[in-house]
Amino acid sequence: MSACRATYQGDDALARLLSKAGSSLGVAEVKALIAGVNAGAVPADDADWPNLVAAEPSPALEAQLRALRATLPEADPAAKADRGPRVAALRAELAKRRLVGFLIPRADEHQGEYVPPRAMRLAWITGFTGSAGLACVLADRAAIFVDGRYTLQVRSQVDGGTFEYRHSSEQPLDAWLAEALKPGETLGYDPWLHTVEEVARIAAACARARARLLAVETNLVDAVWTDQPPPPLAPVVPHDLAYAGEAADEKRRRMGQAVAEAGAVAAVITQPDSLAWLLNLRGRDVSRTPLPLGFAVLKADGAVDLYMDRRKLTPAARSHLGNHVRLREPGELGPGLDELAGKSVLADPRSAPSWVFQRLETAKAEVVRAADPCQLAKACKNPAEIAGTKVAHVRDGAAVAKFLSWLAKSAPNGELTEIAASDRLETFRRDGERFRDLSFDSISGAGPNGAIVHYKATPDTDRPIKSGELYLIDSGAQYLDGTTDITRTIAIGGRPTAEERDRFTRVLKGHIALALARFPAGTTGSQLDALARLPLWQAGLDYDHGTGHGVGSYLSVHEGPQRISKLPNTQALKPGMIVSNEPGYYKTDGYGIRVENLVTVVPVEMAGAERPMLGFETLTCAPIDLALVEPSLLVQTEIDWLNGYHRRVRETLTPLVDAETARWLGEATRLVVRRAEAAD
């Protein structure tokens, strides 16, 4: 009997198999561990998680473990439900604790974009599933705050009769609190879920209303969420040196030196991607990003105290960590910080939870407020990481080309839906070497759904992809050697309107301007952002998201500290950084357009340059829909870039795809010329 078809034989049978395998775990402990596995992002066919129960489980034991897992429920905090009783229960808890309200951010203890089901408190209380947002529930009113990416989504998911809709920058929390709070009232917050900078800003807003902000010891949502999932226990595995490019002991030594240079004896590492990079570990605690959740204290001598549930460390990971990493349970973090009393300790005020600062200050440690030393080092990819991401992008490009060829044939009949299309793209990617997962939930938006910047198709919204409409697909993958992110906009049926061609070509012009940019070392992404927007601005248009975000190496598809955005950013772009180039345009109830490639920052030689110069090398390798390009709006340098890019795409991908896709690829990457030139 195969593992996938096994039926769970009961606790007694499992106990016998555990004993035979020499496992130290009892049945109850195994069930708790598997509940944690289910609370992570571990696929059913993952090969590593049974090794958390026994180092070498027999086929019979593995079959029973997998069968047992299939019987245990998987929580869905965002599942459809009447949120009214949940809000009422929270308000009853407010009254019990003598608080007027409570803040509920879309965050976990690590301030990450992707959070495990246990931390999806905002989705559970409101129904909103976006990657950024915050709700404030008071005794007599409530509001939810989202940025420009989610203004449409929030209205479709959240009851406007219970929560007021607020734009987080145009109608910020500070202003709402000043209006909603009364003198003498107390607003509660969980210090694990807010940075120290956020707390200072919110406390100031409360003070202006002559109210106060109070840290609570236990989260109020947790108190009323009776079936809250447990913390995730996804297996943690080593990341191979061939992909990492630098051994963990060398990284620890190098980062320990950076801690010392910052004037500290230790640094508190709270961001899981920093921890994963520093120790060359990967996990599956959160969706789509190979992160093991945990905390670390990095000493100046390179030693590390790792605060992580030891149950999720595979035997290979334990061996990999070696003698210079001391494993401690998560609950020991407080006492561990107390041990730093009187010492200088680095913590990042932009990412570490407020709780860390409170604990260090209570312990009389001298807190050095500085950037997480791993973030910049991680962002500047080493040669092995750059080489890996280049070949990963070629494999990914082949998958995307196969998908686009298939889409051109399948979509015009109107029977294909958004979910079916993104599922097919995932299938093409899964067939590729070193594929591990998607890098985020694909944004597959047809017609007006494409105008929702972070749209996610559901069975209720799944829309047919119709001929004559624009279709936007933003997707990516996690490969062992690289992380990809690409957006393509396709004119289904190849007959876009003049307006759609105009808007698309303006977006493309901005994309090309950024791709061709040359800039002196020391330039920030904020200084380059206008290059991508100018063609839209010239027509009185714009878009409400950043132009570029950092991308990890088999890590987060969104990473810092670099970005290309209107928002001020002091981090200069440096060689080895990977960043997206993704201007867009969105017409509400009409269509969405985005052209996204990933690029890496490289040194460039320029005749006569008086200082070191940098530019971008494009990594993404997939056709851009020429049906949407209006050549008369392009200048010759832009046409040359587009033709050169398509020549590289064609030459690189043709040997990797089937004959039918190759024929389609030849046409999709045909030469673009000005119409006047074509007539000549």
C-alpha positions in Angstrom: 0.0 0.0 0.0 1.5 3.4 -1.0 1.7 6.2 1.5 -0.7 8.4 -0.5 -3.5 5.8 -0.3 -2.9 4.6 3.3 -5.7 4.8 5.8 -4.9 5.7 9.4 -4.9 2.6 11.5 -5.3 4.2 14.8 -3.3 5.4 17.8 -2.2 2.0 19.0 -0.8 1.0 15.6 1.0 4.3 15.4 2.5 3.8 18.8 3.9 0.5 17.8 5.5 1.9 14.7 7.0 4.8 16.7 8.5 2.4 19.2 9.9 0.2 16.4 11.5 3.3 14.8 13.1 4.4 18.1 11.2 7.7 18.1 11.1 9.5 21.5 7.7 10.9 20.7 4.4 9.6 21.9 1.2 9.7 19.8 -0.1 12.9 21.4 3.3 14.6 20.7 3.1 13.4 17.1 -0.4 14.8 16.7 0.7 18.1 18.1 3.7 18.2 15.8 1.6 17.4 12.7 -0.9 20.1 13.7 2.1 22.5 13.6 3.1 21.1 10.2 -0.5 21.8 9.0 -0.2 25.3 10.4 2.8 26.0 8.1 3.0 25.8 4.3 4.1 22.2 3.9 2.8 20.4 0.8 1.3 17.0 1.3 4.1 15.4 -0.7 7.0 17.1 1.1 9.7 14.6 1.8 11.2 16.2 4.9 8.5 16.5 7.5 8.2 12.8 8.4 11.9 13.0 9.5 10.8 15.3 12.3 9.2 12.2 13.9 11.9 9.7 13.3 15.3 10.2 11.6 14.7 7.3 9.3 11.0 6.4 9.3 10.1 3.1 7.9 7.7 3.1 4.9 5.0 1.8 7.1 5.5 4.6 9.7 5.7 7.3 7.0 2.5 6.0 5.4 0.7 6.2 8.8 2.1 9.7 9.5 0.8 10.9 6.1 -2.5 9.3 6.7 -2.8 10.8 10.1 -2.0 14.2 8.7 -4.8 13.9 6.2 -7.3 13.4 9.0 -6.3 16.6 10.9 -8.0 19.9 9.9 -6.2 22.8 8.2 -7.4 26.2 9.5 -8.4 28.9 7.2 -8.6 32.3 9.1 -9.9 34.0 5.9 -12.7 31.5 5.3 -16.1 33.1 4.8 -17.9 33.7 8.1 -20.0 36.3 9.8 -17.5 38.7 11.4 -20.1 40.3 13.5 -19.9 37.8 16.4 -16.1 38.0 16.3 -16.1 41.8 16.6 -18.7 41.6 19.4 -16.5 39.1 21.3 -13.5 41.3 20.9 -15.5 44.3 22.2 -16.6 42.2 25.2 -12.9 41.5 25.9 -12.1 45.2 25.6 -14.7 46.0 28.3 -13.2 43.2 30.5 -9.8 44.8 30.3 -11.0 48.4 30.5 -9.7 49.4 27.1 -11.5 51.5 24.6 -10.0 49.8 21.6 -7.4 47.5 20.2 -5.1 47.6 17.2 -5.0 44.6 14.8 -2.2 44.8 12.2 -1.6 42.4 9.4 1.7 41.3 11.1 3.3 38.6 13.1 6.2 38.8 15.6 8.7 39.2 12.7 6.9 42.0 10.9 7.0 39.9 7.7 4.8 40.3 4.6 3.8 36.6 4.7 2.5 35.3 8.0 1.4 31.9 9.2 -2.3 31.1 9.8 -1.9 31.7 13.5 -1.0 35.3 12.9 -3.8 36.1 10.4 -5.7 38.0 13.0 -6.7 40.8 10.6 -8.2 38.3 8.2 -10.0 36.5 11.0 -11.6 39.7 12.4 -12.3 41.5 9.1 -12.1 39.1 6.2 -9.4 41.2 4.5 -6.6 39.0 3.0 -4.2 41.6 1.6 -0.5 41.6 2.5 -0.6 45.0 4.3 -3.3 46.6 6.5 -4.4 47.4 10.0 -7.8 47.5 11.8 -8.7 49.5 14.9 -11.7 48.2 16.8 -13.2 50.6 19.4 -16.1 50.1 21.6 -18.4 52.0 19.3 -16.8 52.1 15.9 -14.1 50.4 13.9 -12.0 51.1 10.8 -9.6 49.3 8.4 -6.6 51.0 6.9 -5.1 49.9 3.5 -2.8 51.4 1.0 -3.6 52.2 -2.7 -3.0 48.6 -3.8 -6.0 47.4 -1.8 -8.7 50.1 -2.0 -10.8 47.9 -4.3 -10.1 44.6 -2.6 -11.0 45.9 0.9 -14.5 46.9 -0.2 -15.1 43.5 -1.7 -14.0 41.6 1.4 -14.8 43.7 4.4 -18.3 44.7 5.7 -18.6 48.4 5.4 -21.3 48.5 8.0 -18.9 47.3 10.6 -15.6 48.8 9.4 -15.0 52.2 7.9 -12.7 52.1 4.9 -9.6 54.3 5.1 -6.7 54.9 2.7 -3.7 54.6 5.0 -1.8 57.6 3.5 -4.7 59.9 2.6 -6.8 59.1 5.7 -4.1 57.8 8.1 -4.6 56.1 11.5 -3.2 59.1 13.3 -6.0 61.4 12.1 -8.7 58.8 12.7 -7.5 58.3 16.3 -7.5 62.0 16.9 -11.1 62.1 15.9 -12.3 58.9 17.5 -10.5 58.8 20.9 -11.7 60.8 23.9 -9.6 62.2 26.7 -8.7 59.6 29.3 -9.4 56.6 27.1 -6.8 53.8 26.7 -6.1 52.1 23.4 -4.4 48.6 23.6 -1.8 47.1 21.4 0.3 43.9 21.2 4.0 45.0 21.4 5.0 41.9 19.5 3.1 43.1 16.4 4.4 46.7 16.1 7.8 48.1 15.6 9.1 50.7 18.1 8.8 53.4 15.4 5.2 52.5 14.8 4.4 52.6 18.6 6.0 56.0 18.9 3.9 57.4 16.1 0.7 55.9 17.4 1.4 57.0 21.0 1.9 60.5 19.8 -1.5 60.4 18.0 -3.1 59.2 21.2 -1.4 61.9 23.2 -2.8 64.5 20.9 -6.3 63.2 21.7 -5.3 63.2 25.4 -5.7 59.4 25.4 -2.9 56.8 26.1 -1.5 53.8 24.4 -1.0 50.6 26.5 1.0 47.5 25.7 -1.0 44.3 26.6 0.6 41.1 27.7 -1.7 38.8 25.8 -3.3 39.6 22.4 -7.0 40.3 22.7 -7.8 38.6 19.4 -6.1 35.5 20.6 -8.3 35.6 23.7 -11.5 35.3 21.6 -10.2 33.2 18.7 -11.1 29.8 20.1 -9.8 27.6 17.2 -6.7 29.6 16.5 -4.0 27.5 14.7 -0.8 26.6 16.6 2.6 28.0 15.6 3.9 26.4 12.4 6.3 23.5 12.7 7.5 23.1 9.1 10.8 21.2 8.6 14.0 23.3 8.6 16.7 22.1 6.2 20.2 23.3 5.2 20.6 25.5 2.1 23.3 24.0 -0.1 26.6 25.9 -0.3 26.5 25.5 -4.1 23.4 27.8 -4.1 24.3 30.0 -1.1 27.8 30.8 -2.3 29.2 31.5 1.2 29.4 29.2 4.2 27.3 30.0 7.3 30.4 30.2 9.5 31.9 32.8 7.3 28.7 34.8 7.2 28.5 34.6 11.1 32.1 35.8 11.4 31.5 38.7 8.8 28.2 39.8 10.4 29.7 39.5 13.9 32.4 41.9 12.8 29.7 44.3 11.5 28.0 44.2 14.9 31.2 45.1 16.6 31.8 48.0 14.2 28.3 49.3 15.1 29.5 49.5 18.7 27.6 46.5 20.1 28.5 43.1 21.6 25.4 41.4 20.1 22.5 42.0 17.7 19.0 40.7 18.0 18.0 39.2 14.6 14.2 39.2 14.3 13.6 39.0 10.6 13.4 35.4 9.4 15.0 36.1 6.0 18.0 37.5 7.8 18.1 34.4 10.0 17.7 32.0 7.0 20.5 33.8 5.1 22.9 34.1 8.0 22.7 30.4 8.9 22.0 29.0 5.4 18.7 27.5 6.5 15.4 27.2 4.7 11.9 26.3 5.9 8.2 26.3 5.1 6.6 28.1 8.0 4.9 30.7 5.8 3.3 30.5 2.4 5.4 30.8 -0.7 8.6 31.9 1.0 11.1 29.4 2.3 11.4 30.9 5.8 12.0 29.2 9.2 10.4 31.4 11.8 12.6 32.2 14.8 14.8 34.7 16.5 18.6 34.9 16.9 21.1 36.8 19.0 24.3 37.2 17.0 27.4 37.9 19.1 30.3 40.0 17.9 32.5 36.9 17.9 30.2 35.2 15.4 28.5 32.9 17.9 24.7 32.6 17.6 21.9 31.8 20.0 19.1 30.5 17.9 15.6 30.7 19.4 13.6 28.2 17.4 11.3 25.2 18.2 13.8 22.3 18.0 11.0 20.0 16.9 11.1 21.4 13.4 14.8 21.0 12.8 15.6 18.0 10.6 18.6 15.9 11.6 20.5 17.4 8.6 19.8 20.9 9.9 20.9 20.0 13.4 24.2 18.7 12.0 24.6 21.7 9.8 24.3 24.3 12.6 27.5 23.0 14.3 29.0 24.0 17.7 28.8 27.7 17.3 25.0 27.9 17.2 23.3 27.3 20.5 19.7 26.1 20.1 17.3 27.5 22.6 13.5 27.3 22.8 11.4 30.4 21.6 10.1 31.0 25.2 13.7 31.5 26.3 14.2 34.7 24.3 13.1 37.0 27.2 15.6 35.5 29.7 18.2 35.5 26.9 17.8 39.2 26.4 18.0 39.7 30.1 21.4 38.1 30.0 22.6 41.1 28.0 22.0 43.5 30.9 24.5 46.4 30.9 25.8 45.6 27.5 25.4 47.3 24.1 22.9 45.5 22.0 21.9 46.3 18.4 18.2 46.1 17.4 16.6 47.4 14.2 13.9 50.0 15.0 12.3 49.6 11.6 11.7 45.8 11.9 12.2 44.5 15.4 9.0 44.3 17.5 8.6 46.9 20.2 8.6 44.1 22.8 12.4 43.5 22.1 13.2 47.1 22.9 11.0 47.1 26.0 12.7 43.9 27.3 16.2 45.2 26.6 15.5 48.6 28.3 14.0 46.8 31.3 17.2 44.7 31.5 19.2 48.0 31.5 20.9 47.1 28.3 22.2 49.9 26.1 20.2 49.6 22.9 22.0 50.5 19.7 19.3 51.5 17.2 20.7 50.5 13.8 19.8 48.5 10.7 19.8 44.7 10.9 23.4 44.0 9.7 22.3 41.0 7.6 19.8 43.0 5.4 22.3 44.9 3.2 24.7 42.0 3.1 21.9 39.6 2.0 20.7 42.1 -0.6 24.1 42.3 -2.4 24.1 38.8 -4.0 27.4 37.0 -4.4 28.6 35.6 -7.7 27.1 32.1 -7.0 23.7 33.6 -6.2 23.8 35.8 -9.3 24.8 32.8 -11.5 22.0 30.8 -9.9 19.3 33.3 -10.4 20.3 33.8 -14.1 19.9 30.1 -14.9 16.7 30.0 -12.8 15.3 32.9 -14.8 16.0 31.0 -18.1 14.1 27.9 -16.8 11.3 30.2 -15.6 11.3 32.0 -18.9 10.8 28.7 -20.8 7.8 27.9 -18.6 6.3 31.3 -19.1 6.9 31.0 -22.9 5.1 27.7 -23.0 2.2 29.2 -21.0 1.9 32.3 -23.2 1.9 30.1 -26.3 -0.8 27.9 -24.8 -2.7 30.9 -23.7 -2.7 32.4 -27.2 -4.4 29.3 -28.5 -6.7 28.5 -25.6 -8.0 31.9 -24.3 -9.7 33.5 -27.3 -12.7 31.0 -27.2 -13.7 32.5 -23.8 -13.9 29.2 -22.0 -10.7 29.7 -20.0 -10.9 31.3 -16.5 -8.4 33.2 -14.4 -7.8 30.3 -12.0 -7.5 27.7 -14.7 -4.9 29.9 -16.5 -2.7 30.5 -13.4 -3.0 26.8 -12.5 -1.7 25.9 -16.0 1.2 28.3 -15.6 2.1 26.6 -12.2 2.1 23.2 -13.9 4.6 24.4 -16.5 6.8 25.7 -13.7 6.5 22.6 -11.6 7.9 20.6 -14.5 11.1 22.6 -14.3 14.3 21.6 -12.5 14.9 22.8 -8.9 11.3 24.1 -8.6 10.2 24.3 -4.9 7.1 26.5 -4.9 5.5 29.6 -6.3 7.1 32.8 -4.9 3.6 34.3 -4.3 0.0 33.6 -5.1 -0.3 34.4 -8.8 -2.3 37.6 -9.7 -4.4 36.4 -12.6 -6.7 39.2 -13.6 -8.9 39.4 -16.7 -10.6 42.6 -17.8 -11.6 44.8 -14.8 -10.0 42.4 -12.4 -6.7 43.3 -13.8 -7.2 46.8 -12.4 -7.1 45.4 -8.8 -3.3 45.6 -8.2 -3.1 42.7 -5.8 -6.1 40.8 -7.0 -6.4 37.1 -6.1 -8.9 35.1 -8.0 -11.3 33.0 -5.9 -14.1 30.6 -6.9 -16.5 33.5 -6.3 -14.5 36.0 -8.5 -13.0 33.7 -11.0 -13.7 35.4 -14.3 -13.6 34.1 -17.9 -10.7 35.4 -20.0 -12.5 36.9 -22.9 -11.3 37.8 -26.4 -11.0 41.6 -26.8 -9.9 42.1 -23.1 -6.6 42.6 -21.5 -5.3 39.8 -19.2 -2.7 40.5 -16.5 -0.7 37.7 -15.0 1.8 38.5 -12.2 3.6 35.4 -11.0 6.8 33.9 -9.9 8.5 30.8 -8.6 10.9 29.7 -5.9 13.8 27.6 -7.3 16.7 26.3 -5.2 18.9 28.6 -7.2 16.8 31.7 -7.4 13.5 33.5 -7.0 11.5 34.9 -9.9 8.8 37.5 -10.4 7.4 38.5 -13.7 4.3 40.3 -15.0 3.0 40.2 -18.5 -0.1 41.9 -19.9 -1.7 40.2 -22.9 -4.3 41.4 -25.4 -6.5 38.4 -25.7 -7.3 37.9 -29.4 -4.7 40.4 -30.3 -7.1 43.4 -31.0 -6.5 46.0 -28.2 -8.1 49.4 -28.4 -6.1 52.5 -29.3 -6.4 53.6 -25.6 -5.0 50.3 -24.4 -2.1 50.5 -26.8 -1.3 54.0 -25.7 -1.4 53.2 -22.0 0.6 50.0 -22.5 3.3 51.7 -24.6 3.6 54.5 -22.0 4.2 51.8 -19.3 6.7 50.1 -21.6 8.5 53.3 -22.2 8.9 53.8 -18.5 10.1 50.2 -18.1 12.7 50.7 -20.9 13.8 54.0 -19.4 14.6 52.3 -16.1 16.2 49.3 -17.9 18.6 51.7 -19.7 19.3 54.0 -16.8 22.9 54.8 -16.0 23.5 56.4 -12.6 26.4 57.2 -10.3 27.2 55.0 -7.3 25.3 56.3 -4.3 22.0 56.8 -6.2 18.9 55.5 -4.5 15.9 53.9 -6.0 13.8 56.9 -5.0 15.9 59.1 -7.3 15.2 56.8 -10.2 11.5 56.3 -9.7 10.4 59.2 -11.9 12.1 57.7 -14.9 9.5 55.0 -15.0 6.6 57.3 -14.4 7.4 60.2 -16.8 5.7 58.8 -19.9 2.5 58.3 -17.9 2.8 61.7 -16.2 3.0 63.3 -19.6 -0.5 62.1 -20.3 -1.8 63.0 -16.8 -1.6 59.4 -15.6 0.2 57.5 -12.7 0.0 54.3 -10.6 -0.3 53.8 -6.9 2.4 51.3 -6.1 6.2 51.3 -6.1 8.2 50.8 -9.2 10.6 48.2 -7.8 11.2 46.0 -4.8 14.2 43.9 -3.8 14.1 40.2 -4.5 15.9 37.4 -2.5 17.9 34.4 -3.5 15.5 31.5 -2.9 14.1 33.7 -0.2 11.5 36.5 -0.1 10.2 37.8 -3.4 9.9 41.2 -1.6 13.0 42.1 0.4 14.8 45.3 1.4 16.5 47.5 2.1 16.5 48.7 -1.5 13.4 49.7 -3.5 12.4 52.0 -6.3 9.5 54.1 -5.2 8.2 57.6 -4.7 8.6 57.0 -1.0 11.9 58.4 0.4 14.6 55.8 0.7 18.2 56.4 1.8 19.6 53.0 0.7 21.8 53.4 -2.3 21.6 50.8 -5.0 24.7 48.5 -5.0 26.1 45.9 -7.3 24.6 42.5 -6.8 21.2 43.8 -5.7 18.2 42.3 -7.5 15.2 44.6 -7.9 12.0 44.6 -10.0 11.2 47.0 -12.8 7.4 47.1 -12.9 5.6 50.3 -13.8 1.9 49.9 -14.5 -1.4 51.6 -15.2 -4.9 50.7 -13.9 -8.2 51.8 -15.1 -10.9 51.0 -12.5 -13.6 48.7 -13.9 -11.7 48.6 -17.1 -8.3 46.9 -17.2 -4.8 46.6 -15.7 -1.4 46.9 -17.3 2.0 46.1 -15.8 5.3 45.1 -17.4 7.7 43.6 -14.9 11.1 42.2 -15.3 13.7 41.5 -12.6 17.1 43.3 -13.0 20.4 43.2 -11.1 22.6 46.2 -10.4 25.9 46.0 -12.2 28.9 48.3 -12.7 29.1 49.9 -16.1 32.0 51.5 -18.0 31.2 54.9 -19.6 33.7 56.9 -21.6 34.5 60.1 -19.9 32.7 59.1 -16.6 34.1 61.1 -13.7 32.8 58.7 -11.0 31.9 55.0 -10.7 28.7 54.3 -12.6 26.0 51.6 -12.3 23.2 50.3 -14.4 20.8 47.4 -14.6 21.2 44.0 -16.3 17.8 42.4 -17.1 17.3 38.9 -15.7 13.8 38.0 -16.8 13.5 36.2 -20.1 10.0 36.2 -21.6 8.2 37.9 -24.5 6.4 41.2 -24.2 3.1 41.3 -26.1 3.8 43.2 -29.3 0.1 43.5 -30.1 -0.1 46.1 -27.3 2.9 48.1 -28.6 2.3 51.4 -30.5 5.7 51.8 -32.3 4.9 55.5 -33.2 5.2 56.3 -29.5 8.6 54.8 -29.2 11.9 56.5 -30.0 14.6 54.6 -31.8 16.6 53.7 -28.6 13.4 52.2 -27.1 12.8 50.2 -30.3 16.4 49.0 -30.2 16.0 47.9 -26.6 12.8 46.0 -27.3 14.2 44.3 -30.4 17.4 43.4 -28.6 15.6 42.1 -25.6 13.3 39.9 -27.8 16.3 38.6 -29.7 17.9 37.4 -26.5 14.6 35.9 -25.4 14.2 34.0 -28.7 17.8 32.8 -28.9 17.8 31.7 -25.2 14.5 30.0 -25.0 14.0 28.4 -28.4 16.3 25.4 -27.6 14.4 24.8 -24.4 10.8 24.6 -25.6 8.7 22.3 -27.9 8.4 22.9 -31.6 4.9 24.5 -31.3 6.1 27.0 -28.6 9.2 27.7 -30.7 7.1 28.7 -33.7 4.9 30.9 -31.5 8.0 32.4 -29.9 9.5 33.4 -33.3 6.4 35.4 -34.1 6.0 36.8 -30.6 9.6 38.2 -30.7 9.4 39.5 -34.3 11.2 42.7 -35.2 9.5 46.0 -34.3 9.9 48.9 -36.7 8.2 52.3 -37.0 5.2 52.3 -39.2 6.7 54.8 -41.6 9.8 52.6 -42.0 7.5 49.6 -42.6 5.8 51.5 -45.4 9.2 52.3 -47.0 
